[in-house]
Amino acid sequence: MKWDAIWEACKEPLRLLVLAIIPFGLAFLTEVTWPQAGVLLLVLRFIDKYLHEIGAAKKESSLTLGLTRF
């Protein structure tokens, strides 16, 4: 069985879960509304993907991992 392929397939939902903890925790604990938390999640996802793409283009391993670091 290809464990590397399984791990690569699991990374994307895990990234989204890790990024979702911050805005939805803020919405639960503060006066941030749920739609604002959704927008914040999209912004964090955009930043994560942007850093990954910049790192891949420049061949810098520190940026390739994005915000979630995996």
CYANA upper distance limits for C-alpha pairs under 8 A (distance plus 0.5 A):
  2 LYS  CA      6 ILE  CA      7.07
  3 TRP  CA      7 TRP  CA      6.58
  4 ASP  CA      8 GLU  CA      6.64
  5 ALA  CA      9 ALA  CA      6.69
  6 ILE  CA     10 CYS  CA      6.75
  7 TRP  CA     11 LYS  CA      6.74
  8 GLU  CA     12 GLU  CA      8.07
 10 CYS  CA     14 LEU  CA      6.84
 11 LYS  CA     15 ARG  CA      6.53
 11 LYS  CA     70 PHE  CA      7.84
 12 GLU  CA     16 LEU  CA      6.90
 13 PRO  CA     17 LEU  CA      6.66
 14 LEU  CA     18 VAL  CA      6.64
 15 ARG  CA     19 LEU  CA      6.65
 15 ARG  CA     68 THR  CA      6.73
 15 ARG  CA     70 PHE  CA      8.33
 16 LEU  CA     20 ALA  CA      6.46
 16 LEU  CA     45 ARG  CA      7.83
 17 LEU  CA     21 ILE  CA      6.96
 18 VAL  CA     22 ILE  CA      8.26
 18 VAL  CA     68 THR  CA      7.52
 19 LEU  CA     23 PRO  CA      8.23
 19 LEU  CA     41 LEU  CA      7.04
 19 LEU  CA     44 LEU  CA      7.13
 19 LEU  CA     45 ARG  CA      7.48
 19 LEU  CA     68 THR  CA      7.90
 20 ALA  CA     24 PHE  CA      6.57
 20 ALA  CA     41 LEU  CA      6.34
 21 ILE  CA     25 GLY  CA      6.21
 22 ILE  CA     26 LEU  CA      6.71
 23 PRO  CA     27 ALA  CA      6.68
 23 PRO  CA     37 ALA  CA      5.30
 23 PRO  CA     38 GLY  CA      7.77
 23 PRO  CA     40 LEU  CA      6.55
 23 PRO  CA     41 LEU  CA      6.62
 24 PHE  CA     28 PHE  CA      6.60
 24 PHE  CA     34 TRP  CA      7.85
 24 PHE  CA     37 ALA  CA      6.24
 24 PHE  CA     38 GLY  CA      8.35
 25 GLY  CA     29 LEU  CA      6.58
 26 LEU  CA     30 THR  CA      5.99
 26 LEU  CA     31 GLU  CA      8.29
 26 LEU  CA     32 VAL  CA      6.88
 26 LEU  CA     37 ALA  CA      7.96
 27 ALA  CA     31 GLU  CA      6.80
 27 ALA  CA     32 VAL  CA      5.11
 27 ALA  CA     33 THR  CA      6.17
 27 ALA  CA     34 TRP  CA      6.44
 27 ALA  CA     37 ALA  CA      6.60
 28 PHE  CA     32 VAL  CA      8.25
 32 VAL  CA     36 GLN  CA      6.84
 32 VAL  CA     37 ALA  CA      7.25
 33 THR  CA     37 ALA  CA      6.82
 34 TRP  CA     38 GLY  CA      6.82
 35 PRO  CA     39 VAL  CA      6.86
 36 GLN  CA     40 LEU  CA      6.65
 37 ALA  CA     41 LEU  CA      6.64
 38 GLY  CA     42 LEU  CA      6.87
 39 VAL  CA     43 VAL  CA      6.76
 40 LEU  CA     44 LEU  CA      6.66
 41 LEU  CA     45 ARG  CA      6.60
 42 LEU  CA     46 PHE  CA      6.59
 43 VAL  CA     47 ILE  CA      6.75
 44 LEU  CA     48 ASP  CA      6.62
 45 ARG  CA     49 LYS  CA      6.66
 46 PHE  CA     50 TYR  CA      6.45
 47 ILE  CA     51 LEU  CA      6.59
 47 ILE  CA     66 GLY  CA      8.31
 47 ILE  CA     67 LEU  CA      8.08
 48 ASP  CA     52 HIS  CA      6.77
 48 ASP  CA     66 GLY  CA      5.23
 48 ASP  CA     67 LEU  CA      5.54
 48 ASP  CA     68 THR  CA      7.79
 49 LYS  CA     53 GLU  CA      6.66
 49 LYS  CA     66 GLY  CA      7.04
 50 TYR  CA     54 ILE  CA      6.68
 50 TYR  CA     66 GLY  CA      8.19
 51 LEU  CA     55 GLY  CA      6.56
 51 LEU  CA     63 LEU  CA      6.09
 51 LEU  CA     64 THR  CA      7.10
 51 LEU  CA     65 LEU  CA      8.22
 51 LEU  CA     66 GLY  CA      5.56
 51 LEU  CA     67 LEU  CA      8.00
 52 HIS  CA     56 ALA  CA      6.61
 52 HIS  CA     63 LEU  CA      6.22
 52 HIS  CA     64 THR  CA      4.76
 52 HIS  CA     65 LEU  CA      6.34
 52 HIS  CA     66 GLY  CA      5.29
 53 GLU  CA     57 ALA  CA      6.65
 53 GLU  CA     64 THR  CA      7.33
 54 ILE  CA     58 LYS  CA      6.66
 54 ILE  CA     63 LEU  CA      7.40
 54 ILE  CA     64 THR  CA      7.73
 55 GLY  CA     59 LYS  CA      6.07
 55 GLY  CA     60 GLU  CA      5.34
 55 GLY  CA     61 SER  CA      6.87
 55 GLY  CA     62 SER  CA      7.59
 55 GLY  CA     63 LEU  CA      4.83
 55 GLY  CA     64 THR  CA      4.77
 55 GLY  CA     65 LEU  CA      8.32
 56 ALA  CA     60 GLU  CA      7.08
 56 ALA  CA     61 SER  CA      8.12
 56 ALA  CA     63 LEU  CA      8.06
 56 ALA  CA     64 THR  CA      5.97
 59 LYS  CA     64 THR  CA      8.18
 60 GLU  CA     64 THR  CA      6.81
 61 SER  CA     65 LEU  CA      7.32
 62 SER  CA     66 GLY  CA      8.29
 65 LEU  CA     69 ARG  CA      5.06
 65 LEU  CA     70 PHE  CA      5.99
 66 GLY  CA     70 PHE  CA      8.15
